[in-house]
Amino acid sequence: MGVLEGVFHPGFFFSTKILIDYIDKNLELDNKTFLELGAGSGLITLFAASKKAIVKASDVNIYATINIQRNLDANKLRATVIHSDLFQDILPQTFDFIVINPPYFKKKPETVYELAWNAGENLEYFQNLFMQLRPYTHKETKTLMILSDDCDIMRIKEIAALNHYSLKEVYSKKKYWETNFIYEVT
């Protein structure tokens, strides 16, 4: 799998592998609708497509969407790739699974690349995410999000609650200096 310059590289971080391992052990993807929101290079998208899910992948970074399509083509897998800031350009529809590896640092992104890391000084990414999420879910949708102990998880939970969501921890894994938590958004 190739990663273009300026695109989040999953090989340098643990979160993508942790999400894939969790999905592999806990979700039945065959013929299920699946959205990877903020897909980066598309590793989770490729995994879901290989498990016969009906996959859509989106990213705000145009280079990421190009990267995802190249990786799909190279692996002879199919998914719909959408250039979108969160749900802005995703047609109204519901998904069985929505998977998010979000930016979470409290810093204003200055470049498209920094959008993969920085969620805004007041975590505006999460404010927008939780305000936009509801129309894309049905009562059985599983929305999974991975966060690190490096971010302000309590504030993210507060933002979720303001939008009538809660974050239920379903898995955690400590790897070296960092603990990652997978939350189900309910």
Secondary structure as the mmCIF struct_conf table of DSSP 4:
data_model
#
loop_
_struct_conf.conf_type_id
_struct_conf.id
_struct_conf.beg_label_comp_id
_struct_conf.beg_label_asym_id
_struct_conf.beg_label_seq_id
_struct_conf.end_label_comp_id
_struct_conf.end_label_asym_id
_struct_conf.end_label_seq_id
TURN_TY1_P TURN_TY1_P1 GLU A 5 GLY A 6
BEND BEND1 VAL A 7 VAL A 7
HELX_RH_3T_P HELX_RH_3T_P1 PRO A 10 PHE A 12
BEND BEND2 PHE A 14 PHE A 14
HELX_RH_AL_P HELX_RH_AL_P1 SER A 15 ASN A 26
TURN_TY1_P TURN_TY1_P2 ASP A 30 ASN A 31
STRN STRN1 THR A 33 LEU A 37
BEND BEND3 GLY A 38 GLY A 38
TURN_TY1_P TURN_TY1_P3 GLY A 40 SER A 41
HELX_RH_AL_P HELX_RH_AL_P2 LEU A 43 SER A 50
TURN_TY1_P TURN_TY1_P4 LYS A 51 LYS A 52
STRN STRN2 ILE A 54 ASP A 59
BEND BEND4 VAL A 60 VAL A 60
HELX_RH_AL_P HELX_RH_AL_P3 ILE A 62 ALA A 74
TURN_TY1_P TURN_TY1_P5 ASN A 75 LYS A 76
STRN STRN3 THR A 80 HIS A 83
BEND BEND5 ASP A 85 ASP A 85
TURN_TY1_P TURN_TY1_P6 LEU A 86 ASP A 89
BEND BEND6 ILE A 90 ILE A 90
HELX_LH_PP_P HELX_LH_PP_P1 LEU A 91 LEU A 91
BEND BEND7 PRO A 92 PRO A 92
STRN STRN4 PHE A 95 ILE A 100
STRN STRN5 PHE A 105 PHE A 105
BEND BEND8 LYS A 106 LYS A 107
BEND BEND9 THR A 111 THR A 111
TURN_TY1_P TURN_TY1_P7 VAL A 112 VAL A 112
HELX_RH_3T_P HELX_RH_3T_P2 TYR A 113 ALA A 116
TURN_TY1_P TURN_TY1_P8 TRP A 117 TRP A 117
STRN STRN6 ASN A 118 ASN A 118
TURN_TY1_P TURN_TY1_P9 GLU A 121 ASN A 122
HELX_RH_AL_P HELX_RH_AL_P4 GLU A 124 GLN A 132
BEND BEND10 LEU A 133 LEU A 133
HELX_RH_3T_P HELX_RH_3T_P3 ARG A 134 TYR A 136
STRN STRN7 THR A 137 SER A 148
TURN_TY1_P TURN_TY1_P10 ASP A 149 ASP A 150
BEND BEND11 CYS A 151 CYS A 151
HELX_RH_AL_P HELX_RH_AL_P5 ILE A 153 LEU A 162
TURN_TY1_P TURN_TY1_P11 ASN A 163 HIS A 164
STRN STRN8 LEU A 167 LYS A 175
TURN_TY1_P TURN_TY1_P12 TYR A 176 TRP A 177
STRN STRN9 GLU A 178 VAL A 185
#
